[in-house]
Amino acid sequence: MSGDQHDGALRLRRAQSETRAEEIQAEERKVRRSQPDKPCHKPRDSLFSWTSGFDNFTGFVNWAFLLLSIGGFRLLLENFIKYGIRVDPLQWFQVLSGAEANTKEHPSLILLLYSFVPLLICLVIEKGLASEILPTGPGITAHVFNLLVLILIPIVCIHTRDEFSLMGASSVCFIYSILFLKLWSYVQVNMWCRMKQKQSKSKSMKRQSYSYNNLQQCDEKNGHVHDDTDHFDVQLVQYPDNLNLRDLFYFIAVPTLCYELNFPRTDRIRKRFLLKRCLEVVLGIQLVMALMQQYMIPSVRNSLVPFSNMDVTKATERLLKLAIPNHLVWLLMFYVTFHSFLNLMGEVLQFADRNFYCDWWNANNIDTFWRTWNMPVHRWAVRHLYLPLVGMGYSKLFASVTVFFLSAFFHEYLVSVPLKTFNVWAFMGMMGQIPLSFVSRFMEVKVGPRWDYGQTT
């Protein structure tokens, strides 16, 4: 007890001494202000000192953007002086259409038209499963075989035929990859609905249906009185009424990879918004092609000799020179794809969920970046791969590695198949994100999140 009294007295004396010190400092400031020399100094730290408490450095970010703009403009002048104007829209048309292949055949177009066949096969299998004509086991096996054939057809055709242009082969692989993910979601969601329907049938063979009057009487007993505004005629599509061509093709066209029986819809098409997105898509694609033709292609050609001679210094200089146009093209493609084009498709199809990306530019670690920059793929991976694996009893680490494995496969698929160079660089690059994510999270825990400039703590 005496010890507690001693500690309390000590804290009281400290508080009194601090209060006394503040009173003395206030008195000194008051005396100084009353002096005739008009004092203008007081105790304070420089802004760059940690003890100053200042953390608003937004102006430095603006300054950095100004310097980056000046450096980019200098590179623009250097490029024009060295190479002249290389932009040629006719070459764009030849590359996009595949006319540089010098062939009268159009295998890319044939494969794109063939992509309707797996869709129809999938719908027929689902109808057979819904009507119980086709047993569950053979039906799932048919779905798996259909998806494997879908993803293998571009590999076989592009590898065995020389008539594919690079742009045509890339388009085929990209579209077939999207169809694979969409059909996976379509099959899995219908399987969930079918399982739910069977469970409800097994629980009760008789369904008790309540009329609107019975529902009203029940609610009145609970103290709620209905009026005309309480009754909404909401007609939702139920399984298996969704198994038709219109529903399937709407899902294929809509900007999402996750299937639902009832998508959120907008009331109308905003024509001004649609026109803006159309202009952004057209102008953005032109700007991307111009940057590639004017900046990237000459730099890549000039890099062949240093890389072949293994000249590390010159090769590094070439890579650093490619960094700025590469980043510009990447950012433009992100904006054109995820904002302009997907919003355009969503507006035309009156699709209300426009969450195509989050603020990946504020990511504190690699995991946050991969979860925010491509929301359609992230939402698909979580809904159709991660959560089902965790629900089956697998660990979260195993589910995460599986997600990265599938992502690495498709990155390699989109690179190696069109180029006909079956290496594993893209695959290893994506799988390398797993240890990198552990390192980034470790650094975030030890060092803290990145510096949030412009915000006071």
Legacy VTK file of the C-alpha trace (Angstrom):
# vtk DataFile Version 3.0
C-alpha trace
ASCII
DATASET POLYDATA
POINTS 457 float
0.000 0.000 0.000
2.814 2.397 0.842
4.398 1.674 -2.538
1.197 2.625 -4.394
0.994 5.861 -2.391
4.601 6.616 -3.254
3.971 6.049 -7.019
0.848 8.223 -6.894
2.732 11.030 -5.164
5.546 10.730 -7.685
3.115 10.992 -10.660
1.451 13.991 -9.007
4.807 15.757 -8.577
5.677 15.015 -12.246
2.346 16.385 -13.451
2.805 19.470 -11.291
6.342 19.949 -12.566
5.257 19.618 -16.211
2.421 22.054 -15.621
4.833 24.400 -13.915
7.289 24.118 -16.838
4.532 24.936 -19.342
3.522 27.941 -17.271
7.117 29.157 -17.194
7.455 28.744 -21.003
4.168 30.564 -21.595
5.329 33.368 -19.316
8.643 33.601 -21.200
6.844 33.817 -24.548
4.584 36.524 -23.157
7.584 38.506 -21.907
9.397 38.105 -25.257
6.414 39.346 -27.233
6.315 42.452 -25.060
9.908 43.388 -25.990
10.459 46.305 -28.398
12.681 44.268 -30.813
9.592 42.458 -32.239
10.901 38.848 -31.928
10.005 36.433 -34.747
11.767 33.238 -33.642
10.502 30.363 -31.554
11.681 26.769 -30.884
10.749 24.577 -33.884
12.267 21.806 -36.035
12.960 21.775 -39.766
10.277 20.148 -41.887
12.537 17.297 -43.012
13.225 16.317 -39.380
11.191 13.402 -38.075
10.389 15.351 -34.900
8.664 18.115 -36.871
5.526 16.024 -37.425
5.230 17.312 -41.015
4.220 14.685 -43.592
2.518 16.481 -46.498
4.869 16.032 -49.463
2.283 16.028 -52.243
4.165 18.792 -54.034
7.171 16.518 -54.469
4.945 14.007 -56.249
3.767 16.768 -58.603
7.393 17.783 -59.105
8.319 14.178 -59.928
5.532 14.029 -62.521
6.829 17.276 -64.025
10.358 15.874 -64.275
8.985 12.653 -65.759
7.051 14.644 -68.350
10.146 16.659 -69.261
12.209 13.462 -69.590
9.510 11.835 -71.716
9.329 14.881 -73.985
13.117 14.777 -74.418
12.900 11.103 -75.418
10.120 12.018 -77.849
12.302 14.609 -79.569
15.260 12.216 -79.608
13.120 9.508 -81.190
11.762 11.834 -83.880
15.249 13.158 -84.678
16.743 9.659 -84.933
13.932 7.713 -86.652
11.546 10.301 -88.050
7.796 9.631 -88.017
7.280 5.868 -88.224
3.546 5.768 -87.516
1.785 4.028 -90.417
-1.925 3.141 -89.952
-1.737 0.812 -92.993
0.713 -1.415 -91.129
-1.667 -1.407 -88.148
-4.407 -2.784 -90.362
-2.073 -5.441 -91.780
-0.994 -6.563 -88.306
-4.502 -6.584 -86.823
-6.016 -8.352 -89.808
-3.141 -10.810 -90.273
-2.589 -9.709 -93.866
1.205 -9.822 -93.389
0.998 -13.618 -93.377
0.568 -13.523 -97.178
-2.044 -16.228 -97.277
-5.589 -16.456 -98.532
-6.611 -18.697 -95.652
-7.886 -17.293 -92.381
-7.359 -19.985 -89.725
-7.809 -17.507 -86.861
-11.272 -16.603 -88.119
-12.147 -20.290 -88.497
-11.105 -21.022 -84.910
-13.102 -18.043 -83.638
-16.185 -19.351 -85.421
-15.527 -22.843 -84.083
-15.620 -21.461 -80.522
-19.439 -21.610 -80.696
-19.262 -25.426 -80.818
-17.999 -25.939 -77.223
-20.697 -23.517 -76.028
-23.449 -25.548 -77.653
-21.962 -28.810 -76.366
-21.871 -27.396 -72.844
-25.512 -26.287 -73.062
-26.626 -29.705 -74.368
-24.804 -31.474 -71.522
-26.400 -29.156 -68.955
-29.863 -29.779 -70.368
-29.242 -33.520 -70.185
-28.145 -33.232 -66.556
-31.107 -31.013 -65.628
-33.627 -33.410 -67.160
-31.790 -36.384 -65.579
-31.414 -38.003 -69.002
-27.661 -37.879 -68.518
-26.258 -39.259 -65.225
-24.095 -36.977 -63.099
-20.832 -38.896 -63.502
-20.794 -39.127 -67.313
-22.095 -35.539 -67.519
-19.219 -34.134 -65.458
-16.775 -36.243 -67.477
-18.220 -34.814 -70.710
-17.826 -31.282 -69.325
-14.185 -31.894 -68.399
-13.448 -33.360 -71.820
-15.178 -30.419 -73.528
-13.118 -27.884 -71.538
-9.853 -29.743 -72.213
-10.552 -29.859 -75.938
-11.435 -26.168 -75.842
-8.078 -25.193 -74.367
-6.006 -27.668 -76.424
-7.396 -26.831 -79.882
-5.438 -23.535 -80.238
-2.215 -25.252 -79.138
-2.518 -27.991 -81.752
-3.738 -25.786 -84.613
-1.235 -22.943 -84.107
1.651 -25.361 -83.677
0.842 -27.398 -86.784
-0.203 -24.577 -89.132
2.018 -21.769 -90.411
-0.799 -19.516 -91.663
-1.464 -17.929 -88.264
-0.355 -14.342 -87.819
0.946 -13.271 -84.409
-2.061 -11.038 -83.762
-4.488 -13.691 -84.971
-2.928 -16.405 -82.806
-2.877 -14.091 -79.778
-6.548 -13.212 -80.277
-7.523 -16.874 -80.558
-5.637 -17.846 -77.386
-7.057 -14.901 -75.453
-10.669 -15.567 -76.447
-10.389 -19.316 -75.847
-8.924 -18.651 -72.401
-11.885 -16.409 -71.537
-14.328 -19.027 -72.832
-12.618 -21.674 -70.697
-13.052 -19.608 -67.522
-16.625 -18.636 -68.389
-17.696 -22.209 -69.145
-16.031 -23.411 -65.945
-18.162 -20.903 -64.024
-21.283 -21.817 -66.034
-20.869 -25.529 -65.298
-20.055 -25.037 -61.622
-22.938 -22.637 -60.902
-25.436 -24.937 -62.595
-24.021 -27.815 -60.566
-24.614 -25.799 -57.361
-28.195 -25.111 -58.422
-28.745 -28.771 -59.308
-27.388 -29.943 -55.945
-29.556 -27.418 -54.094
-32.604 -28.580 -56.015
-31.913 -32.222 -55.162
-31.397 -31.381 -51.502
-34.716 -29.534 -51.325
-36.493 -32.473 -52.988
-34.985 -34.975 -50.578
-36.007 -32.925 -47.533
-39.641 -32.596 -48.510
-41.396 -34.110 -51.490
-44.351 -31.813 -50.881
-43.840 -28.110 -51.057
-46.189 -25.996 -49.045
-47.091 -22.909 -51.034
-48.516 -19.804 -49.416
-50.817 -17.530 -51.290
-50.533 -13.819 -50.947
-53.543 -13.742 -48.626
-52.015 -16.342 -46.290
-48.776 -14.390 -46.243
-50.699 -11.209 -45.417
-52.564 -12.903 -42.549
-49.321 -14.297 -41.179
-47.671 -10.868 -41.255
-50.701 -9.237 -39.629
-50.336 -11.651 -36.713
-46.746 -10.513 -36.370
-47.826 -6.883 -36.277
-47.103 -5.904 -39.902
-49.901 -4.635 -42.093
-49.441 -4.849 -45.868
-50.417 -2.130 -48.269
-50.190 -1.917 -52.036
-46.584 -0.721 -51.949
-45.414 -3.815 -50.066
-46.120 -6.218 -52.922
-43.455 -6.356 -55.583
-43.690 -8.642 -58.544
-40.035 -9.684 -58.714
-39.526 -12.380 -61.316
-36.170 -14.092 -60.885
-34.915 -16.780 -63.248
-34.817 -20.147 -61.535
-32.910 -23.297 -62.440
-33.352 -24.974 -64.956
-35.185 -22.148 -66.782
-31.813 -20.493 -67.351
-30.630 -23.259 -69.683
-31.224 -21.589 -73.023
-29.170 -19.999 -75.779
-30.181 -16.433 -74.923
-29.008 -16.733 -71.331
-25.763 -18.468 -72.316
-24.819 -15.972 -75.033
-25.640 -13.041 -72.763
-23.220 -14.450 -70.195
-20.541 -14.958 -72.855
-20.873 -11.332 -73.986
-21.231 -9.704 -70.575
-17.987 -8.328 -69.005
-17.601 -10.860 -66.196
-16.196 -14.354 -65.754
-18.619 -15.404 -63.007
-22.002 -16.770 -64.023
-25.244 -15.919 -62.238
-28.827 -16.769 -63.025
-29.867 -13.155 -62.407
-27.283 -10.499 -63.173
-27.766 -6.950 -61.818
-29.132 -4.789 -64.648
-29.338 -1.053 -65.281
-32.582 0.656 -66.231
-31.348 2.278 -69.431
-28.356 2.817 -71.720
-26.624 6.157 -71.161
-25.847 7.335 -74.687
-23.407 10.082 -73.695
-21.481 7.703 -71.424
-21.449 5.100 -74.200
-20.122 7.616 -76.733
-17.287 8.626 -74.400
-16.225 5.037 -73.881
-16.319 4.366 -77.655
-14.059 7.357 -78.311
-11.684 6.258 -75.559
-11.415 2.762 -77.024
-10.747 4.011 -80.557
-8.280 6.739 -79.583
-6.603 4.569 -76.947
-5.915 1.737 -79.395
-4.503 4.222 -81.920
-2.214 5.709 -79.274
-1.007 2.284 -78.139
-0.222 1.210 -81.700
1.569 4.515 -82.348
3.738 4.127 -79.244
4.631 0.580 -80.183
5.455 1.516 -83.765
7.330 4.729 -82.971
9.204 3.780 -79.795
9.204 0.092 -78.942
9.880 -1.589 -82.298
13.045 0.482 -83.081
14.377 -0.074 -79.554
13.741 -3.817 -79.754
15.506 -4.041 -83.123
18.486 -2.112 -81.757
18.609 -4.490 -78.778
19.156 -7.623 -80.853
22.909 -7.076 -81.331
23.740 -6.297 -77.647
21.707 -9.293 -76.468
23.249 -11.626 -79.053
26.765 -10.430 -78.093
25.911 -10.692 -74.374
26.951 -7.080 -73.860
25.513 -6.532 -70.390
26.038 -2.764 -70.313
24.394 -2.035 -73.659
21.646 -4.584 -73.062
20.827 -2.913 -69.730
20.750 0.482 -71.450
18.320 -0.892 -74.058
16.054 -2.328 -71.349
16.021 0.950 -69.428
15.217 2.814 -72.635
12.280 0.476 -73.211
11.009 0.964 -69.662
9.199 4.274 -70.217
7.282 3.376 -73.420
6.568 -0.072 -71.964
4.998 1.470 -68.851
3.017 3.944 -70.925
1.660 1.175 -73.147
0.805 -0.953 -70.100
-1.070 1.891 -68.398
-2.909 2.794 -71.594
-3.891 -0.826 -72.207
-5.112 -1.107 -68.632
-7.285 2.004 -68.996
-8.587 1.071 -72.447
-9.359 -2.521 -71.440
-10.593 -2.351 -67.862
-12.258 1.046 -67.913
-13.194 1.996 -71.449
-13.939 -1.327 -73.179
-15.474 -3.220 -70.240
-17.634 -0.214 -69.343
-18.650 0.013 -73.001
-19.747 -3.627 -73.026
-21.441 -3.244 -69.665
-23.388 -0.218 -70.863
-24.518 -1.892 -74.091
-25.623 -5.023 -72.225
-26.999 -3.010 -69.264
-24.744 -4.875 -66.857
-24.771 -2.983 -63.551
-21.676 -4.390 -61.779
-18.817 -2.195 -63.045
-16.252 -3.182 -60.415
-13.579 -4.131 -62.953
-10.607 -2.852 -60.927
-9.763 -1.421 -57.526
-7.041 0.960 -56.377
-4.086 -1.301 -57.202
-1.871 1.788 -57.364
-2.179 2.055 -53.556
-1.192 -1.575 -52.919
1.129 -2.070 -49.942
2.263 -5.541 -51.022
2.144 -7.980 -53.916
-0.915 -9.820 -52.598
-2.956 -6.613 -52.509
-1.870 -5.744 -56.038
-2.973 -9.098 -57.474
-6.287 -8.862 -55.616
-7.130 -5.378 -56.888
-5.843 -4.798 -60.408
-7.970 -7.386 -62.271
-11.230 -7.855 -60.402
-13.002 -10.173 -62.916
-10.185 -12.726 -62.712
-9.755 -12.277 -58.954
-13.480 -12.724 -58.351
-13.467 -15.878 -60.519
-10.422 -17.324 -58.745
-11.892 -16.755 -55.282
-15.393 -17.988 -56.141
-14.599 -20.989 -58.305
-11.194 -22.193 -57.131
-10.029 -20.807 -53.786
-13.230 -21.122 -51.736
-14.203 -24.568 -53.154
-10.739 -25.926 -52.303
-10.893 -24.495 -48.781
-14.415 -25.899 -48.425
-13.105 -29.342 -49.390
-10.690 -29.238 -46.455
-7.499 -28.043 -48.153
-5.384 -25.382 -46.493
-5.482 -21.744 -47.544
-1.850 -21.988 -48.624
-2.616 -24.908 -50.933
-5.612 -23.039 -52.377
-3.502 -19.918 -52.969
-0.731 -21.919 -54.658
-3.336 -23.596 -56.881
-4.717 -20.216 -57.906
-1.235 -18.963 -58.787
-0.513 -22.210 -60.647
-3.583 -21.779 -62.854
-2.733 -18.122 -63.404
0.844 -19.061 -64.324
-0.429 -21.653 -66.794
-2.603 -19.118 -68.620
0.170 -16.503 -68.658
2.451 -19.058 -70.285
-0.386 -20.153 -72.566
-0.951 -16.593 -73.837
2.760 -16.049 -74.461
4.194 -19.353 -75.674
1.389 -20.575 -77.925
1.172 -17.513 -80.232
4.990 -17.213 -80.370
5.473 -20.991 -80.797
8.250 -20.850 -78.209
7.360 -23.323 -75.495
9.473 -21.958 -72.673
8.468 -21.513 -69.048
9.554 -17.920 -68.450
6.043 -16.536 -68.003
5.053 -19.551 -65.892
8.066 -19.203 -63.593
7.523 -15.456 -63.386
4.004 -15.952 -62.032
5.000 -18.791 -59.690
7.783 -16.553 -58.409
5.089 -14.219 -57.096
4.419 -16.712 -54.268
7.770 -16.289 -52.442
7.748 -12.607 -53.394
4.390 -12.205 -51.646
5.860 -13.704 -48.454
8.824 -11.326 -48.672
6.603 -8.288 -49.272
4.318 -9.180 -46.342
7.366 -9.784 -44.101
8.774 -6.378 -45.043
5.388 -4.753 -44.463
5.218 -6.255 -40.960
8.826 -5.394 -40.079
9.166 -2.006 -41.751
5.516 -0.993 -41.979
3.264 -0.145 -44.935
4.418 2.258 -47.570
4.553 5.924 -46.709
1.118 7.548 -47.127
2.199 10.999 -48.202
-0.210 13.833 -47.841
-2.033 12.239 -44.898
-1.501 13.147 -41.286
-1.282 10.397 -38.726
LINES 1 458
457 0 1 2 3 4 5 6 7 8 9 10 11 12 13 14 15 16 17 18 19 20 21 22 23 24 25 26 27 28 29 30 31 32 33 34 35 36 37 38 39 40 41 42 43 44 45 46 47 48 49 50 51 52 53 54 55 56 57 58 59 60 61 62 63 64 65 66 67 68 69 70 71 72 73 74 75 76 77 78 79 80 81 82 83 84 85 86 87 88 89 90 91 92 93 94 95 96 97 98 99 100 101 102 103 104 105 106 107 108 109 110 111 112 113 114 115 116 117 118 119 120 121 122 123 124 125 126 127 128 129 130 131 132 133 134 135 136 137 138 139 140 141 142 143 144 145 146 147 148 149 150 151 152 153 154 155 156 157 158 159 160 161 162 163 164 165 166 167 168 169 170 171 172 173 174 175 176 177 178 179 180 181 182 183 184 185 186 187 188 189 190 191 192 193 194 195 196 197 198 199 200 201 202 203 204 205 206 207 208 209 210 211 212 213 214 215 216 217 218 219 220 221 222 223 224 225 226 227 228 229 230 231 232 233 234 235 236 237 238 239 240 241 242 243 244 245 246 247 248 249 250 251 252 253 254 255 256 257 258 259 260 261 262 263 264 265 266 267 268 269 270 271 272 273 274 275 276 277 278 279 280 281 282 283 284 285 286 287 288 289 290 291 292 293 294 295 296 297 298 299 300 301 302 303 304 305 306 307 308 309 310 311 312 313 314 315 316 317 318 319 320 321 322 323 324 325 326 327 328 329 330 331 332 333 334 335 336 337 338 339 340 341 342 343 344 345 346 347 348 349 350 351 352 353 354 355 356 357 358 359 360 361 362 363 364 365 366 367 368 369 370 371 372 373 374 375 376 377 378 379 380 381 382 383 384 385 386 387 388 389 390 391 392 393 394 395 396 397 398 399 400 401 402 403 404 405 406 407 408 409 410 411 412 413 414 415 416 417 418 419 420 421 422 423 424 425 426 427 428 429 430 431 432 433 434 435 436 437 438 439 440 441 442 443 444 445 446 447 448 449 450 451 452 453 454 455 456
